[in-house]
Amino acid sequence: MPHHTPLIATVVGGLVLAFILGAIANRLRISPLVGYLLAGVVVGPFTPGFVADQALAPELAELGVILLMFGVGMHFSLKDLLSVKAIAIPGAVAQIAVATVLGMALAWAMGWSMGGGFVFGLALSVASTVVLLRALQERHLMESERGRIAVGWLIVEDLAMVLALVLLPPLAGLLKDEAGGLGAREIGTLLAITLGKVAAFVALMLIVGRRVIPWLLHYIAHTGSRELFRLAVLAIALGVAYGAAVLFGVSFALGAFFAGMVLSESELSHRAAEESLPLRDAFAVLFFVSVGMLFDPSILLREPLPVIATFIIIVIGKSVAALALVLAFRHKLSTALTIAASLAQIGEFSFILAALGLHLELLPPMGRDLIVTGAILSILANPVFFASLDRLKGWLEKREGKEPAPEDTESAAAEKLVATVLSQHAVVIGFGRVGSLVAEALRRENRALLVIEERQKLAEQARAAGFETLLGNAAAHDMIEAANIAGARWIFVAIPNAFEAGQIVAQARKANPDLKIVARAHADGEVDYLSNLGADLIVMGEREIARGMMERAFPQPA
């Protein structure tokens, strides 16, 4: 690759290798994340061949974190955040303290300084935003009580790390036992200034941002330019995140989260989330590639015992602390286990702390290597923990009783599929603008009807409207069985994404060769694609609009 184009080489090399290795991992029934991490190892400096730019890759990955947290904010209201403050704040603070003490104990055993142990322990205490949110989204838990607790916990951790990043430089002398360290008054003043900046940012977003950001998006939407709308979404997400970091010292992730939370009050929030999704996924992949680039495989042979101890602190020490804290607040065991599994890994803030610790000469180089190795191993192990939870689901339900507690009512549908008893029925995939109209029309025709929707809010709307509804991915094998596609007569694929619709059409046709499949499309290529996969009728919105306009303008005589 040409050396004068490091940005292009890094993006192309990272994404192409991530695609290849991610596809192989998926084929082997392993999480694609493993492939993305291995892609980073391949393009990293510790393996032969092409080496991606080590300065550019983390910055590109930070864009993924910003867009991901922006999307989370659009599905997480201020009311949700405040509803979990009673457990998220004390729980996160206590868990950070436990992990930090464990890290300091390991550092002491290896002969490091107190400052090095403190930075090392802090780095092991904070979970990765990308990994945690991916795990919750895959299981449709983002809008459940346990999902809100996990995200609230994550926000508190981010705030704590913002304070740590601000306070570490002036405290470096004190942590290294050098003269000239700050006194209690100076430390208190610095802490007050930092908290004041964070409070000023939050107040600005809640007072000014809640009016300006939705108004701006509505104004751009009325121009009719999809390109400008997409650009406005990205400008808001990236601009607020960058402004929060530069003006208020708040992390990019936290700034983006509040921008999304403010935007969630707009009616256009769903469309904004769809517009930012492709870039969000692409840059999230680059995050995992950048993590893999930092991994030196030789440390597994050079320092096996410290590596094992670091891994145990991350996946067992943190998890046990979180589990005990959640149970102490009288939440159910299933909730406690979900929070514990969510936090059993480390990520982006850990690397930032490690880099700062090295710069301040607090953390030895071996500390950075152990942090990166612990991150890699914990990210690889995290899907295993969630898979184990899935297997324990039946036991947990029996232990906790059949009637869900109030905290579980919102997530019960996301966790339990109850097979329909309908047959010779119609199935509507998606309860958005099109799907909801199709469902109402079928009800007026007195057709037996089932709705499948993967977004919990829309699924709740469908249930509130009186439709039998299943929550989840319509292409999944268990959903095909639960919806009794084999016994259905019609299926209406009303989602706008042709690729996802194609997967559903293919699985439905495989389950029922006699099924009448109706789908929607926005281009001739999509029509051909869906037709080849087995759709009987594809309605292209643009054609139908044109036909309707002509019929109304020039009505045919009766």
Buried (B, 14 or more C-beta within 10 A) or exposed (E): EEEEEBEEBBBEBBBEBBBBBBEBBEEEEBBBBBBBBBBBBBBBEEBEEEBBBBEBBBEBBBBBBBBBBBBBBBBBBBEBBEBBEEBBBBBBBBBBBBBBBBBBBBBEEBEBBBBBBBBBBBBBBBBBBBBBBBBBBEBBBBBBBBBBBBBBBBBBBBBBBBBBBBBBEEBBBBBBEEEEBBEEEEBEEBEEEBBEBBEEBBEBBBEEBBEBBBEBBEEBBEEEEEEBBBEBBBEBBBBBBBBBBEEBBBBBBBBBBBBBBBBBBBEBBBBBBBBBEEBBEBBBBBBBBBBBBBBBEEBEEEBEEBBEBBBBBBBEBBBBBBBBBBBEEEBBBBBBBBBBBBBBBBBBBBBBBBBBBBEBEBBBEBBBBBBBBBBBBBBBBBBEBBEEBEEBEEEBBEEBEEEBBEBBEBBBBBBEBEEBEBEEBBBBBBBBEBBBEBBBEBBEEEBBBBBBBBBBEBBBBBBEBEBBBBBBBBBBEEBBBBBBBBBBBBBBBBBBBBEBBBBBBBBBBBBBEEBBBBBBBEEEEBBEBBBEBBBBEBBBEEEEEEEEEEEEEEEEEE
